[in-house]
Amino acid sequence: MMRMGPMGRGFMSEEEKANRPKVTGALLKRVFSYLKPYWKQFLLILCAIAVSSLLGLYPSVLTGRIVDALAERSGVGVLVQLILLSLGVTLLSSLIGVGQNYLNSWIAQHITYDMRNKMFAHLQRMSQRFFTSNNQGDIITRMTSDISGVQSVITNTFTSILSNSITLIAALAVMYRRNWMLATLGVLVIPLFVIPSRRAGRTRWNLTRESQACNDEINGILNETLSVSGQSLVKLFGKEEYEYGRYKDANGRMIRLNIRESMAGRWFFMIIQTFSSIGPMLLYLVGGILMMNYNQDITVGDITVMVALLGRMYGPVNQLLNIQVEWIRSMALFTRIFEYYDMPVEIQNAPDAVTPASCDGSVRFSHVDFSYDPERQILYDVTFDLKAGRSVAIVGPSGSGKSTIINLIPRLYDCQGGAVYFGGTDVKKLDLAFLRSHVGIVSQETYLFNGTIRDNLLYAKPDATEAELIAACKKANIYEFVEKQELGLDAMVGNRGLKLSGGEKQRLSIARVLLKNPALLIFDEATSALDSISEAKIQEAIEPIIQERTSILIAHRLSTILAADEILVVKDGRIVERGQHQELVKRGGVYTELYETQFKKALEAAE
């Protein structure tokens, strides 16, 4: 009986064909380098495959001897010995196979462990530009499913090539040793079954692609409608029934495709399997004719062995014909992973990076130019000084480059022209860990982890004491809220802090930054999206803080701006005005326009 391989595995999609990787010696060397630390275990696998494959053929040979023993009436003792030997060999082969599978899995898991760790460490070092310019889903896919996919190279592809090759070669050797005529006949029969099975597999592969596309559509619906924001939108617009209908329709198509996929080629294979006895029957026929009419030195046991070995050959041949596609897919996965590994780390420590004994938090921009891409420059010749212990407010129309300026200080990006100095040293010469440990940013989009208030605070300082946590909460004007919680600091904040209001999240974020105790504190639109009450509470927290340390405030609210020692007005990537509030209002320039159209209206609304 012919053993069918997985249908569809032997064919590639059009996308796979178009993106077929170029398999070079350098690529193979790099791939096999991941096996190097585990070469001893892999050597054991090779030995196990060789022994298991050879032992797997032996019961077929013993079957022929058992048949001959029956025909020759050799006695019960001989028969029992042969049967016990066959069972023993089968058991031994199975035990070796279990050990081989364990080692296979062990090596595959450890290699993916190494690759995931390397990928995660590499991604942590990538600049902010990488995460803003690359699709997050693609990043996650490379980190998870792509790396998981390479397990098949070790657990399936490598071992499949070895075990099937050994089985095929050994089976052919034994068959030709027994009788070259019958062996040749058996080899000629194989394509009659392998080729049709591959053609049937093509149909199933096409259905699999359709099914995958439908599955992607379902996942898209789930991601859109079951997220917090998506669910809110669905409910507010009363689209529950519409979304249910959309999902039901896609789910129905998915079920129909799955049924067609599972049934694809079944009738065809039923016919093929019916006629798969042709090979054995031909061997019985030709072997019988040779044995009876031509007085050949052939026994019934010999013919039985040839038939059994022929059956053992079907699977390896089919697998080896399909292995090329699996190999190419595996190389494609490695290529995708290596693409990320090879992406240069844009922002990293200089070879002679310095770590000063202390930092006063002072900032100086000297003729700074910056662009995210060559076609669009964001900052032009930005120059200003912020002395230690002072504060500056940066204001300007939306998109003028305010947030970009502050992102250059902790080196989330690097400027293309000029220089940024922190504590009197060019930030590109400072040790990155030192630099970022001395800069604290409270942004408009506060990010909280799905844990407790305590967990989120300890992220800034894991060894903080209870007293330090409480002190930070009091300074951030959030402790009154914490006290009201049944679990206090151990109250859950929810996914992204959704159990808290905008003002509560913002004040918790301030407390977290205060625990970090940075030399420079930056507030990036910290109150722009809040109501007047929340803004007032945050303002109460901010004002004493900026009196204690060097601070930069980016704000749309006049109350925040007035707390700063100096105001910088940015427009189209340039600092066009600077000074105090009253002075700037009288100039009749950009700041006056902002005051009349934005700041003043916000102040009147608050009153």
Buried (B, 14 or more C-beta within 10 A) or exposed (E): EBBBBEBBBBBBBEEBEEEBBEBEEEBEEBBEEBBEEBEEBBEBBBEBBBBBBBBBBBBBBBBBBBBBBBEEEBEEEBBEBBBEBBEEBBEBBEEBBEBBBEBBEBBBEBBBEBBBEBBEEBBEEBBBBBEEEBEEEEBEBBBEEBBBBBBBBBBBBBBBBBBBBBBBEBBBEBBBEBBEEBBEBBBEBBEBBBEBBBEBBBBBBBBBBBBEEBBEBBEEBEEBBEEEEBBEBBEEEEBEEEBEEBBEEBBEBBEEBBEBBEEBBEEBBEEBBEBBEBBBEBBBEBBEEBBEEEEBEBBBBBBBBBBBBBBBBBBBBBBBBBBEBBBBBBBBBBBBBBEBEEEEEBBEBEEEBEEBEEBBBBBBBBEBBBBBEEEEBBBBBBEBEBBBBBBBBBBBBEEBBBBBBBBBBBBBBBBEBBBBBBBEBBBBBBBBEBBBBBBBBBBBEBEBEBBBBBBBBBBBBEEBEEEBBBBBBBBBBBBEBBEEBEEBBEBBBEEBBEBBBBBBBBBBBBBBBBBBBBBBBBBBBBBBBBEBEBBBBBBEBBBEBBEEBBBBBBBBBBBBBBBBBBBBBBBBBBBBBBBEBEEBBEEEBBBBEBBEEBBEEBBEEBE
